[in-house]
Amino acid sequence: MIKQIPITNDEIYELSAFAFQFTLAPEEIEKKKEAKKHETVWGWLEGESLAAKVHLIPLKTRIHGKVIKTGGISSVATWPEYRRKGAVRQLLIHAISEMKKEGYLVSYLAPFSVPFYRKFGWEMTINEMQFTIPMERVPKFKGITGYVQRMKTGEESVLKEVYQEYTKQYTGMLVRDDHWWEHKIFNKKELNTVIGYDAKGNADGYIRYKVKDSKMNIDEWVAITPDSKKRLLQFISNHDSMAKEVHMTLPDDDLLPLFMEEPRAKQEQKPYFMTRIVDVEAFLKVYPFLKQGDSEEAYTIKVIDEICEENSGFYQIHFQNGIHHIEKTENPAEQNLTASLTIQQLAMLLLGKITLEQLYQQAFISGDLDKILKLDAYLPKKQHPYLADFF
């Protein structure tokens, strides 16, 4: 039986501690309850016992500049004695249904298994690049204007503004609210925070980091301009008496190696987060398609969603005078179909992870190539998918 569980229920945290192998002191549990007070928890009950659970985090993401209501799925766990009985499957299907009812358009999660979550409609859309750089290879720059200084109490709003500006470079990043900043960012008391300023005194970047065991670990890196990147790299190199190497995670399209005289540092691209489209029709209606003149054009795509049948069907995307309309239609004539996609492929497409042409050329989809190329032109591609957070 599925039941909503109060976030204050200690069983939630006992199951998480067991499943994810950590220990929480009583006072830490109380902090967790405060941090998670906005989350919804659905549990699978066997009698009166909590057998499995899934958390929904209410989020907002910026997808190609458009703020989208997004459901974060996290803390999916089952006690071993209840595993492989279908509890998590039922909880995930329930979560998708509830998200759709509550107006969520997309959903994010960090997978323990990509094949497992792919079966429920999520797909890999966001990668990250992990760098391990010997300190002597961190570039040094002469004549860089501006300065770097440590964040002082009361300057938290500066970080928020810089982060907000940084999100414009990418698609899929969180619109962090004050609760998120307090409990997910500023709660990491062990980190040092420095802010970079240009010659006019405008903040244009920051890093949050710690140095331990001769390693400099960058927890968060934000650089808005090339000069801010150089300024922060120069600051990192100033730790050469304390650290032998630097560890940092950046977007997988970041051009950091171009700034390095010797770029042969360890670079490891890793799949990071998966995305699911919760409501196809609603998402397509608000999706920021590009403007392609004032001509009138229409394209029809078929979407297949094996978990949420309401999403399956034919969608006509009608462009006219710089705006678009979406209509879910009956089965069109075959010659009018542009392409047929799964819900997973549609997520990759609309997040900008891949193009329709690439899917077609690799034989993942079928359709009319001429129409595919024309529809591709309406899809924004300039911003790369990235997520600087974890949950």
C-alpha positions in Angstrom: 0.0 0.0 0.0 1.3 3.5 -0.9 0.9 6.2 1.7 2.3 9.7 2.1 4.7 9.7 5.1 5.3 12.8 7.2 8.8 14.2 6.8 9.1 14.1 10.6 8.8 10.3 10.7 12.0 8.9 12.0 11.6 5.7 9.9 12.4 7.7 6.8 15.9 8.5 8.1 16.5 5.1 9.5 15.9 3.6 6.1 18.1 6.2 4.4 20.9 5.6 6.8 20.8 1.9 6.2 20.4 2.0 2.4 23.0 4.7 1.8 25.4 3.5 4.6 25.8 6.5 6.8 25.1 7.3 10.5 23.2 10.3 11.8 23.2 11.5 15.4 19.8 12.6 16.8 20.6 16.3 16.4 21.6 15.6 12.7 18.3 13.9 12.1 16.5 17.1 13.4 18.6 19.2 10.9 17.6 16.8 8.1 13.9 17.2 9.0 14.3 21.0 8.7 16.2 20.8 5.5 13.7 18.4 3.9 10.5 20.1 5.2 9.4 21.0 1.7 9.8 17.4 0.3 7.0 14.9 -0.1 7.7 11.3 0.8 5.6 8.4 -0.4 6.1 5.1 1.3 5.2 1.5 0.5 3.8 -0.1 3.7 3.7 -3.8 4.6 1.2 -3.8 7.3 2.3 -0.9 9.6 6.0 -1.2 8.5 7.7 1.2 6.0 9.2 -1.2 3.4 10.3 1.3 0.7 10.1 5.0 0.0 10.7 7.8 -2.6 11.2 11.5 -2.0 9.9 14.3 -4.3 11.8 17.6 -4.0 9.9 20.6 -5.5 12.4 22.4 -7.7 12.6 24.9 -10.5 15.1 24.7 -13.4 16.0 27.0 -16.2 15.7 25.2 -19.5 16.9 27.2 -22.4 16.0 30.3 -20.4 12.5 29.2 -19.4 11.8 28.5 -15.7 10.2 25.1 -15.5 8.6 23.4 -12.5 10.7 20.3 -11.9 10.4 17.3 -9.6 13.6 16.0 -8.0 13.4 12.3 -7.2 15.7 11.2 -4.4 16.4 8.9 -1.5 14.8 5.9 -3.2 15.3 3.0 -0.8 14.0 -0.4 0.3 14.7 -2.6 3.2 16.4 -5.8 1.9 13.7 -8.1 3.1 11.2 -6.3 0.8 13.3 -5.9 -2.3 12.4 -7.4 -5.7 8.7 -7.3 -4.8 7.8 -4.4 -7.0 7.5 -1.8 -4.3 9.9 0.8 -5.9 8.2 0.2 -9.3 4.8 1.1 -7.8 6.3 4.1 -6.0 7.9 5.5 -9.1 4.8 5.1 -11.2 2.8 6.8 -8.4 5.4 9.6 -8.2 5.1 10.3 -12.0 1.3 10.3 -11.7 1.3 12.7 -8.7 3.9 15.0 -10.3 1.7 15.3 -13.4 -1.3 16.1 -11.3 0.6 18.8 -9.4 1.8 20.5 -12.6 5.4 19.4 -12.8 6.7 19.3 -16.3 10.0 17.5 -16.0 11.8 15.4 -13.4 15.5 14.9 -12.4 17.2 12.1 -10.6 20.8 10.9 -10.0 20.6 7.2 -10.9 22.1 4.3 -9.0 21.5 2.3 -12.2 20.8 3.9 -15.6 19.0 0.9 -17.1 16.7 0.6 -14.1 15.4 4.2 -14.3 15.4 4.2 -18.1 12.6 1.6 -17.9 10.5 4.3 -16.1 11.1 7.0 -18.7 14.2 8.8 -17.4 17.2 9.3 -19.7 20.8 10.5 -19.3 20.9 14.2 -20.2 23.5 15.8 -18.1 27.2 14.8 -17.9 30.0 16.4 -15.9 33.8 16.5 -16.4 36.0 15.7 -13.4 39.5 17.2 -13.6 42.5 16.2 -11.5 45.3 18.7 -12.3 48.8 18.7 -10.8 49.3 22.1 -9.1 52.3 22.9 -11.3 50.0 22.7 -14.4 47.4 25.1 -13.1 48.0 28.1 -15.4 49.3 31.4 -14.1 48.4 34.7 -15.7 50.1 38.0 -15.7 48.3 41.4 -15.9 44.9 40.1 -15.0 42.8 43.0 -13.8 40.4 42.8 -10.9 40.9 40.9 -7.6 39.8 38.0 -5.5 38.7 38.3 -1.9 37.2 36.0 0.8 33.4 36.2 1.2 32.5 38.1 4.4 29.4 37.5 6.5 26.5 39.4 4.8 27.8 38.9 1.3 25.8 35.7 0.6 23.6 37.7 -1.8 26.6 38.4 -4.0 27.1 34.6 -4.6 23.4 34.2 -5.4 23.6 37.0 -8.0 26.7 35.6 -9.6 25.2 32.0 -9.7 22.0 33.4 -11.2 24.0 35.0 -14.0 26.1 31.9 -14.5 23.0 29.7 -15.1 22.3 31.7 -18.3 25.3 30.0 -19.9 23.7 26.5 -19.5 20.4 24.8 -19.7 18.9 22.6 -16.9 20.4 24.4 -13.9 18.5 24.9 -10.7 16.8 28.2 -9.8 18.0 28.0 -6.2 15.7 29.5 -3.6 16.8 30.7 -0.2 16.0 27.4 1.5 18.2 25.6 -1.0 21.1 28.1 -0.5 20.8 27.7 3.3 20.6 23.9 3.6 22.4 22.7 0.5 25.1 25.3 -0.1 25.9 27.4 3.0 25.5 24.5 5.3 29.0 23.2 4.2 30.8 25.1 6.9 34.1 23.4 6.1 34.4 25.2 2.8 36.3 28.5 2.1 34.5 30.9 -0.3 36.3 33.5 -2.4 34.6 35.9 -4.8 36.3 37.3 -8.0 35.7 40.9 -9.0 36.5 42.7 -12.2 38.4 46.0 -12.5 35.1 47.9 -11.9 34.4 46.0 -8.7 31.6 43.8 -10.2 31.5 40.2 -8.9 31.9 37.8 -11.9 32.9 34.5 -10.3 33.5 32.5 -7.2 34.9 29.2 -5.9 34.1 27.2 -2.8 36.9 24.9 -1.8 38.9 23.2 0.9 42.5 22.0 1.2 43.2 18.7 2.9 46.0 16.1 2.6 47.8 18.2 0.0 44.7 18.2 -2.2 42.7 21.3 -3.2 39.1 20.2 -3.7 36.9 22.7 -5.6 33.3 22.1 -4.4 31.8 24.7 -6.7 33.2 26.8 -9.5 31.4 29.7 -11.1 33.1 31.8 -13.7 31.0 34.2 -15.9 33.7 35.6 -18.2 37.1 34.5 -19.5 38.8 37.0 -17.2 37.0 35.7 -14.2 38.1 32.2 -15.1 41.8 33.3 -15.4 41.5 35.2 -12.1 40.2 32.2 -10.3 42.8 29.9 -11.8 45.5 32.4 -10.7 44.1 32.2 -7.2 44.1 28.4 -7.3 47.8 28.4 -8.3 48.6 30.5 -5.3 48.0 27.4 -3.2 51.1 25.7 -4.6 52.8 25.6 -1.1 49.7 23.8 0.3 48.5 21.4 -2.3 50.0 19.1 -4.9 46.9 18.7 -7.0 43.5 20.2 -7.7 40.2 18.4 -8.0 37.3 20.1 -9.7 34.1 19.3 -11.5 33.0 21.4 -14.4 30.4 21.1 -17.3 31.5 18.5 -19.8 31.9 21.2 -22.5 34.0 23.5 -20.4 37.0 24.9 -22.3 39.4 24.8 -19.3 42.1 22.9 -21.2 42.4 25.8 -23.7 43.5 28.0 -20.8 46.2 25.5 -19.8 49.7 25.6 -21.3 50.0 21.8 -20.6 46.4 20.4 -20.8 47.4 16.8 -20.3 45.7 16.5 -16.9 43.3 13.8 -16.0 39.9 14.5 -17.5 37.1 12.1 -16.8 33.6 12.6 -18.3 30.9 11.0 -16.1 27.2 10.6 -16.7 25.5 12.6 -13.9 21.7 13.2 -14.0 18.8 11.8 -15.8 15.7 13.7 -16.9 12.1 12.6 -17.5 9.4 14.6 -19.2 6.4 14.3 -16.9 3.8 16.1 -19.1 4.6 16.1 -22.8 1.8 18.4 -24.0 2.2 20.9 -21.2 6.0 21.0 -21.7 5.8 21.4 -25.4 3.4 24.3 -25.0 5.8 26.4 -22.9 9.0 25.1 -24.5 11.1 28.0 -25.9 11.3 27.0 -29.5 13.4 29.3 -31.7 11.9 31.8 -34.1 12.4 30.9 -37.8 10.9 33.8 -39.7 7.1 34.4 -40.0 6.3 31.5 -42.4 3.6 29.0 -41.3 4.9 25.4 -40.8 3.6 22.3 -39.0 5.3 19.2 -37.8 3.9 16.1 -36.2 5.8 13.8 -33.8 4.8 10.6 -32.3 5.7 10.1 -28.6 5.8 6.7 -26.9 5.7 6.6 -23.1 5.2 3.0 -21.8 4.8 4.1 -18.2 2.5 7.1 -18.5 0.1 6.3 -21.3 -1.4 9.8 -21.2 1.8 11.1 -22.7 1.7 8.7 -25.6 0.3 10.0 -28.9 0.7 12.3 -31.8 1.6 16.0 -31.3 1.3 18.6 -34.0 3.7 21.6 -33.5 2.4 24.5 -35.5 4.7 27.5 -36.0 3.3 30.9 -37.3 4.4 34.5 -36.9 7.2 33.6 -34.4 4.9 31.7 -32.0 3.9 28.0 -31.7 0.8 26.0 -30.9 0.6 22.4 -29.7 -2.2 20.1 -30.5 -2.5 16.5 -29.5 -4.1 14.8 -32.6 -5.5 11.6 -33.8 -3.3 9.2 -35.9 -2.2 11.2 -38.9 -1.4 9.9 -42.3 2.0 8.4 -42.5 3.3 10.9 -44.9 2.5 13.7 -42.4 4.6 12.2 -39.6 7.9 14.0 -39.0 9.4 11.5 -36.5 8.6 8.9 -33.9 10.4 9.2 -30.5 10.3 7.5 -27.1 9.8 9.7 -24.0 13.5 9.1 -23.2 14.6 10.4 -26.6 12.3 13.4 -26.3 14.0 14.4 -23.0 17.5 14.3 -24.6 16.2 16.3 -27.5 14.5 19.1 -25.6 17.3 19.4 -23.0 19.7 20.0 -25.9 21.7 16.8 -25.3 21.2 15.6 -28.9 19.6 16.7 -32.1 16.8 15.0 -34.2 19.3 14.7 -37.0 21.8 12.8 -34.8 19.1 10.4 -33.6 18.0 9.8 -37.2 21.6 9.4 -38.6 22.3 6.8 -35.9 19.1 4.9 -36.7 17.5 5.5 -33.3 14.5 7.1 -34.8 12.7 6.9 -38.1 10.9 9.7 -40.0 11.1 12.2 -42.9 14.7 13.5 -42.9 13.8 16.8 -44.7 11.2 17.6 -42.1 13.5 16.4 -39.3 16.1 18.9 -40.4 13.6 21.7 -40.6 12.2 20.9 -37.1 15.7 20.8 -35.8 16.2 24.4 -36.7 13.5 25.4 -34.2 15.3 23.6 -31.3 17.7 25.7 -29.1 21.2 24.2 -29.1 23.4 27.1 -27.9 23.2 26.2 -24.2 24.7 22.9 -23.0 22.9 20.8 -20.3 24.6 21.2 -16.9 23.6 20.8 -13.2 25.9 22.2 -10.5 23.9 20.6 -7.6 23.2 17.2 -6.2 20.3 15.6 -4.4 
